[in-house]
Amino acid sequence: MGLDKKELMAQLADRLQHSDRLAVRAQLEAREAARSLATESEKKEDGRAAIEYGSLATGQAARARRVQEEIGALTAFRDADLPRFNRRTPVALGAIVDVRTEDETGYDERTFFLLPVGAGTELTGPGGDGFLSVITPASPVGRALMGRRTGDCIEVTLAGEVHEWEVLDVA
């Protein structure tokens, strides 16, 4: 697994920045809609809509703050000395982990990147080769993988179903 972790984290930071821009734009649009509705008419219906748009703007502002916090946490983690992993090293933050999954259709392999933020984001490998899923220690998969080593089997509960996976590699 010769993946450049800093490049993958830069890819995640770009996605978070994009999400931040969307949240800020949505916040501004909702605030403007609330203002224009509040000034256009005194009708009760418009007043209710203005309140709803105001609430939406507040929610988008909170979303933008959360994304900014995630960007800060990712930047701090990326700028720190990343731990080095090998086949004997236990899974921890910064690890890229290959697992063999099994379901009713058979076996498959998945690659996860354990980071402090960005859960659920799909990253693209170098040259568009393959995908990695970002997980955090708080996620079900992250909790199951923390401290495990190559060759370990883990049980992961997803959507109420227990799945048994094997750790193929830690890098």
C-alpha positions as a LaTeX table, in Angstrom:
\begin{tabular}{lrrr}
\hline
Residue & $x$ (\AA) & $y$ (\AA) & $z$ (\AA) \\
\hline
Met1 & 0.00 & 0.00 & 0.00 \\
Gly2 & 2.22 & 2.82 & $-1.18$ \\
Leu3 & $-0.34$ & 5.57 & $-0.62$ \\
Asp4 & 0.67 & 9.14 & 0.17 \\
Lys5 & $-1.26$ & 9.88 & 3.36 \\
Lys6 & $-0.59$ & 13.63 & 3.20 \\
Glu7 & $-2.05$ & 13.73 & $-0.32$ \\
Leu8 & $-5.11$ & 11.78 & 0.82 \\
Met9 & $-5.58$ & 14.20 & 3.74 \\
Ala10 & $-5.24$ & 17.13 & 1.33 \\
Gln11 & $-8.01$ & 15.54 & $-0.75$ \\
Leu12 & $-10.18$ & 15.30 & 2.38 \\
Ala13 & $-9.37$ & 18.92 & 3.29 \\
Asp14 & $-10.51$ & 19.99 & $-0.21$ \\
Arg15 & $-13.80$ & 18.16 & 0.29 \\
Leu16 & $-14.28$ & 19.77 & 3.71 \\
Gln17 & $-13.51$ & 23.22 & 2.25 \\
His18 & $-16.12$ & 22.60 & $-0.44$ \\
Ser19 & $-18.66$ & 21.59 & 2.21 \\
Asp20 & $-17.81$ & 24.74 & 4.16 \\
Arg21 & $-18.38$ & 26.94 & 1.10 \\
Leu22 & $-21.75$ & 25.27 & 0.49 \\
Ala23 & $-22.80$ & 25.79 & 4.11 \\
Val24 & $-21.80$ & 29.45 & 4.09 \\
Arg25 & $-23.62$ & 30.06 & 0.80 \\
Ala26 & $-26.75$ & 28.29 & 2.09 \\
Gln27 & $-26.58$ & 30.33 & 5.30 \\
Leu28 & $-26.37$ & 33.63 & 3.35 \\
Glu29 & $-29.22$ & 32.61 & 1.01 \\
Ala30 & $-31.45$ & 31.58 & 3.94 \\
Arg31 & $-30.72$ & 34.84 & 5.81 \\
Glu32 & $-31.52$ & 36.88 & 2.69 \\
Ala33 & $-34.75$ & 34.92 & 2.14 \\
Ala34 & $-35.74$ & 35.51 & 5.78 \\
Arg35 & $-35.02$ & 39.25 & 5.46 \\
Ser36 & $-36.90$ & 39.67 & 2.18 \\
Leu37 & $-39.94$ & 37.75 & 3.45 \\
Ala38 & $-40.00$ & 39.73 & 6.66 \\
Thr39 & $-39.98$ & 43.05 & 4.80 \\
Glu40 & $-42.22$ & 42.18 & 1.82 \\
Ser41 & $-45.38$ & 41.58 & 3.77 \\
Glu42 & $-46.87$ & 41.55 & 7.21 \\
Lys43 & $-48.88$ & 38.38 & 6.54 \\
Lys44 & $-48.67$ & 35.64 & 9.17 \\
Glu45 & $-47.68$ & 33.06 & 6.57 \\
Asp46 & $-44.73$ & 35.15 & 5.42 \\
Gly47 & $-43.75$ & 35.70 & 9.05 \\
Arg48 & $-43.70$ & 31.95 & 9.65 \\
Ala49 & $-41.64$ & 31.42 & 6.51 \\
Ala50 & $-39.22$ & 34.14 & 7.63 \\
Ile51 & $-38.80$ & 32.38 & 10.98 \\
Glu52 & $-38.19$ & 29.06 & 9.20 \\
Tyr53 & $-35.56$ & 30.63 & 6.92 \\
Gly54 & $-33.96$ & 32.24 & 9.97 \\
Ser55 & $-33.76$ & 28.83 & 11.65 \\
Leu56 & $-32.30$ & 27.33 & 8.49 \\
Ala57 & $-29.65$ & 30.05 & 8.39 \\
Thr58 & $-28.75$ & 29.36 & 12.02 \\
Gly59 & $-28.43$ & 25.64 & 11.26 \\
Gln60 & $-26.21$ & 26.31 & 8.25 \\
Ala61 & $-24.01$ & 28.61 & 10.36 \\
Ala62 & $-23.59$ & 25.79 & 12.91 \\
Arg63 & $-22.75$ & 23.38 & 10.06 \\
Ala64 & $-20.11$ & 25.79 & 8.75 \\
Arg65 & $-18.58$ & 26.09 & 12.25 \\
Arg66 & $-18.41$ & 22.29 & 12.60 \\
Val67 & $-16.74$ & 21.96 & 9.22 \\
Gln68 & $-14.21$ & 24.67 & 10.16 \\
Glu69 & $-13.44$ & 22.74 & 13.38 \\
Glu70 & $-12.96$ & 19.55 & 11.34 \\
Ile71 & $-10.63$ & 21.36 & 8.93 \\
Gly72 & $-8.60$ & 22.63 & 11.90 \\
Ala73 & $-8.39$ & 19.16 & 13.46 \\
Leu74 & $-7.36$ & 17.61 & 10.14 \\
Thr75 & $-4.71$ & 20.29 & 9.54 \\
Ala76 & $-3.25$ & 19.78 & 13.03 \\
Phe77 & $-3.16$ & 16.01 & 12.52 \\
Arg78 & $-1.67$ & 16.31 & 9.01 \\
Asp79 & 1.04 & 18.71 & 10.23 \\
Ala80 & 2.06 & 16.46 & 13.13 \\
Asp81 & 4.49 & 13.58 & 12.72 \\
Leu82 & 2.31 & 10.78 & 11.42 \\
Pro83 & 2.82 & 7.41 & 13.05 \\
Arg84 & 4.41 & 4.71 & 10.93 \\
Phe85 & 2.64 & 1.39 & 10.60 \\
Asn86 & 3.62 & $-2.07$ & 9.49 \\
Arg87 & 2.06 & $-5.53$ & 9.57 \\
Arg88 & 2.79 & $-5.90$ & 13.30 \\
Thr89 & 1.66 & $-2.41$ & 14.34 \\
Pro90 & $-1.78$ & $-2.08$ & 15.94 \\
Val91 & $-4.34$ & 0.05 & 14.12 \\
Ala92 & $-4.44$ & 3.65 & 15.39 \\
Leu93 & $-5.18$ & 7.12 & 14.02 \\
Gly94 & $-3.39$ & 7.60 & 10.71 \\
Ala95 & $-3.52$ & 3.94 & 9.68 \\
Ile96 & $-4.65$ & 2.77 & 6.28 \\
Val97 & $-6.26$ & $-0.63$ & 6.79 \\
Asp98 & $-7.19$ & $-3.25$ & 4.21 \\
Val99 & $-9.89$ & $-5.68$ & 5.31 \\
Arg100 & $-11.57$ & $-8.68$ & 3.76 \\
Thr101 & $-15.32$ & $-8.45$ & 4.12 \\
Glu102 & $-17.86$ & $-11.17$ & 3.64 \\
Asp103 & $-21.54$ & $-10.94$ & 2.86 \\
Glu104 & $-24.17$ & $-13.01$ & 1.10 \\
Thr105 & $-22.53$ & $-12.32$ & $-2.28$ \\
Gly106 & $-19.08$ & $-13.50$ & $-1.18$ \\
Tyr107 & $-15.77$ & $-11.90$ & $-0.24$ \\
Asp108 & $-14.62$ & $-8.39$ & $-1.00$ \\
Glu109 & $-11.77$ & $-6.14$ & 0.08 \\
Arg110 & $-12.15$ & $-2.63$ & 1.43 \\
Thr111 & $-9.62$ & $-0.01$ & 2.41 \\
Phe112 & $-10.16$ & 2.39 & 5.30 \\
Phe113 & $-8.20$ & 5.46 & 6.39 \\
Leu114 & $-8.55$ & 6.08 & 10.14 \\
Leu115 & $-8.62$ & 9.84 & 10.76 \\
Pro116 & $-9.91$ & 12.15 & 13.50 \\
Val117 & $-12.55$ & 13.67 & 11.15 \\
Gly118 & $-14.23$ & 13.09 & 7.80 \\
Ala119 & $-16.16$ & 9.89 & 8.56 \\
Gly120 & $-17.96$ & 8.53 & 5.54 \\
Thr121 & $-15.93$ & 10.43 & 2.96 \\
Glu122 & $-14.73$ & 8.39 & 0.01 \\
Leu123 & $-11.22$ & 9.29 & $-1.15$ \\
Thr124 & $-9.72$ & 8.32 & $-4.49$ \\
Gly125 & $-6.41$ & 6.48 & $-4.61$ \\
Pro126 & $-3.49$ & 7.78 & $-6.70$ \\
Gly127 & $-4.31$ & 8.08 & $-10.39$ \\
Gly128 & $-7.95$ & 7.28 & $-9.65$ \\
Asp129 & $-6.91$ & 3.78 & $-8.59$ \\
Gly130 & $-9.40$ & 2.49 & $-6.04$ \\
Phe131 & $-11.27$ & 4.12 & $-3.22$ \\
Leu132 & $-10.66$ & 4.50 & 0.49 \\
Ser133 & $-13.36$ & 5.18 & 3.06 \\
Val134 & $-12.51$ & 7.59 & 5.84 \\
Ile135 & $-13.50$ & 6.30 & 9.28 \\
Thr136 & $-13.03$ & 7.75 & 12.75 \\
Pro137 & $-12.44$ & 5.99 & 16.07 \\
Ala138 & $-16.06$ & 6.85 & 17.01 \\
Ser139 & $-17.54$ & 4.96 & 14.04 \\
Pro140 & $-18.56$ & 1.29 & 14.39 \\
Val141 & $-15.83$ & 0.19 & 11.97 \\
Gly142 & $-13.24$ & 2.47 & 13.60 \\
Arg143 & $-14.06$ & 1.13 & 17.08 \\
Ala144 & $-13.78$ & $-2.45$ & 15.83 \\
Leu145 & $-10.41$ & $-1.82$ & 14.13 \\
Met146 & $-8.65$ & 0.21 & 16.83 \\
Gly147 & $-5.78$ & $-1.81$ & 18.33 \\
Arg148 & $-6.14$ & $-4.71$ & 15.89 \\
Arg149 & $-3.27$ & $-6.09$ & 13.83 \\
Thr150 & $-2.81$ & $-7.81$ & 10.48 \\
Gly151 & $-4.44$ & $-11.24$ & 10.60 \\
Asp152 & $-6.95$ & $-10.31$ & 13.32 \\
Cys153 & $-10.64$ & $-10.96$ & 12.77 \\
Ile154 & $-13.14$ & $-8.37$ & 13.91 \\
Glu155 & $-16.89$ & $-8.25$ & 14.28 \\
Val156 & $-18.60$ & $-5.16$ & 12.93 \\
Thr157 & $-22.27$ & $-4.41$ & 13.47 \\
Leu158 & $-23.74$ & $-2.47$ & 10.58 \\
Ala159 & $-27.46$ & $-1.78$ & 10.22 \\
Gly160 & $-28.12$ & $-4.25$ & 13.03 \\
Glu161 & $-26.23$ & $-7.09$ & 11.34 \\
Val162 & $-22.98$ & $-8.58$ & 12.63 \\
His163 & $-20.26$ & $-9.03$ & 10.00 \\
Glu164 & $-16.94$ & $-10.78$ & 10.46 \\
Trp165 & $-13.99$ & $-9.14$ & 8.72 \\
Glu166 & $-10.29$ & $-9.97$ & 8.56 \\
Val167 & $-7.54$ & $-7.34$ & 8.77 \\
Leu168 & $-5.32$ & $-7.98$ & 5.74 \\
Asp169 & $-2.83$ & $-5.14$ & 6.09 \\
Val170 & $-2.03$ & $-2.07$ & 8.20 \\
Ala171 & 0.06 & 0.72 & 6.69 \\
\hline
\end{tabular}
